[in-house]
């Protein structure tokens, strides 16, 4: 397989703070052409959960407050979060936050669980579809909208047309 130099694709999705699923499309048409034998390999993904300014989102005040937010990156559009066994899942993960009483609005403690990321794999993740989807949901205990941002390190590679088409069909 021929490889290109690595480059970065960045995308941000507002997942708000109302326990509803939100999703946005990431166009890969400039990189992927299964008929032309061109596919995308995602080598690494960095994920950030922030407010609209790129800062830590505030947790609602009053008593001990816990909240969470989760994301998924998939090869198909979905209407809600799906299990990691779903064939469309590229990566997914979540954060959990707690704000103890009498503290400021920023979480006192945050934990994360990045369940399924390509950097845990030896050869990354091949994508042969024209679009992927970044979606997520945040509980309503955040004091503001939550944004999830992914930065993906990628290369473009060449496959046989039959292999690229088979991969594209398996991801739809």
C-alpha positions in Angstrom: 0.0 0.0 0.0 1.3 3.5 -0.9 1.2 5.9 2.0 1.1 9.7 2.2 2.7 11.9 4.9 0.5 12.1 8.0 -1.9 15.1 8.4 -4.6 16.1 10.8 -8.4 16.3 10.5 -10.2 18.2 13.2 -13.9 18.4 14.0 -16.0 19.8 16.8 -19.6 18.9 17.7 -21.8 20.7 20.2 -23.4 17.9 22.3 -25.2 20.5 24.4 -26.3 19.7 28.0 -29.8 18.2 27.7 -29.2 14.4 27.6 -30.1 14.5 23.9 -27.9 12.9 21.1 -26.3 15.3 18.7 -24.3 14.4 15.6 -22.4 16.1 12.9 -20.9 14.8 9.6 -17.1 15.0 8.8 -16.7 15.0 5.0 -13.8 12.8 3.9 -14.4 13.1 0.2 -11.1 14.9 -0.3 -9.3 11.8 1.0 -11.4 8.8 0.3 -12.4 7.4 -3.1 -13.1 3.6 -2.9 -13.5 3.4 -6.7 -10.2 5.2 -7.1 -8.6 2.9 -4.6 -7.9 5.6 -2.0 -8.7 5.0 1.7 -8.0 6.9 4.9 -6.0 5.4 7.8 -6.7 7.0 11.2 -3.5 6.4 13.3 -4.3 8.5 16.4 -7.3 10.4 17.9 -7.1 13.0 20.6 -10.4 14.0 22.2 -11.3 17.1 24.3 -14.6 18.0 26.1 -14.8 21.7 26.5 -17.2 24.7 26.6 -17.7 27.0 23.5 -14.4 28.8 24.3 -12.3 25.7 24.6 -12.2 25.9 28.5 -13.5 23.4 31.0 -17.3 23.3 31.1 -18.9 24.4 34.3 -21.0 22.0 36.4 -24.2 23.2 38.0 -23.8 24.6 41.5 -25.8 23.6 44.6 -24.9 20.5 46.6 -22.7 17.7 45.3 -23.3 17.5 41.5 -22.2 14.7 39.2 -22.5 14.7 35.4 -21.1 13.0 32.3 -20.7 13.4 28.6 -19.9 10.9 25.9 -18.9 10.8 22.3 -18.7 8.4 19.4 -17.0 8.5 16.0 -18.7 6.2 13.5 -18.8 5.4 9.8 -22.6 5.6 9.8 -25.1 8.2 11.0 -26.9 7.1 14.2 -29.8 8.4 16.1 -28.2 7.7 19.5 -25.1 6.3 21.2 -24.5 2.7 20.1 -22.6 -0.1 21.7 -18.9 -0.6 20.9 -19.8 -3.9 19.1 -21.7 -1.9 16.4 -19.7 -2.3 13.1 -19.8 1.5 12.5 -17.8 2.4 15.7 -14.4 3.8 15.1 -13.9 5.3 18.6 -15.9 6.2 21.6 -15.5 7.4 25.2 -16.8 9.4 28.0 -16.0 11.8 30.9 -17.5 11.8 34.3 -17.4 14.9 36.5 -18.2 15.8 40.1 -18.4 19.2 41.7 -18.3 19.0 45.5 -20.4 21.5 47.6 -19.1 25.0 48.1 -16.8 24.9 45.2 -16.7 27.0 42.0 -18.6 25.9 38.9 -15.7 24.0 37.4 -15.7 20.3 38.2 -13.7 19.3 41.3 -12.7 16.0 39.7 -13.0 14.6 36.2 -12.3 11.1 35.0 -12.3 9.8 31.5 -12.7 6.5 29.7 -11.6 6.4 26.1 -13.0 3.0 25.3 -11.9 2.4 21.8 -9.2 4.6 20.1 -7.0 3.7 17.2 -3.7 4.5 19.0 -4.4 1.3 21.0 -4.2 -0.7 17.7 -1.1 -1.7 15.9 -2.2 -0.5 12.5 -4.8 2.2 13.1 -8.3 2.2 11.6 -9.0 2.1 7.8 -11.9 4.1 6.6 -13.3 3.8 3.0 -16.6 5.8 3.3 -17.0 9.4 2.2 -18.2 10.7 5.6 -17.8 9.8 9.2 -19.9 11.0 12.1 -19.0 12.7 15.4 -21.9 12.4 17.9 -22.5 12.6 21.6 -24.6 13.4 24.5 -24.2 15.4 27.7 -26.3 15.2 30.9 -28.2 18.2 32.0 -26.1 18.8 35.1 -23.6 20.9 33.0 -24.1 24.6 33.4 -23.4 25.2 29.7 -23.2 23.4 26.4 -20.5 20.8 26.1 -18.4 20.5 22.9 -16.4 17.4 21.9 -13.4 18.0 19.6 -11.5 15.2 17.9 -8.1 15.6 16.3 -7.2 12.7 14.1 -3.7 11.9 12.7 -4.3 10.3 9.3 -2.7 9.1 6.1 -4.1 8.3 2.7 -3.3 4.9 1.3 -4.0 3.0 -1.8 -5.8 -0.4 -1.9 -7.0 -2.5 -4.8 -10.3 -1.4 -6.0 -12.0 -4.6 -4.9 -10.6 -4.3 -1.4 -11.5 -0.7 -1.1 -15.0 -1.3 -2.3 -15.4 -4.3 0.1 -14.2 -2.2 3.0 -16.5 0.7 2.1 -19.6 -1.6 1.8 -18.7 -3.2 5.2 -18.7 0.3 6.8 -22.1 1.4 5.5 
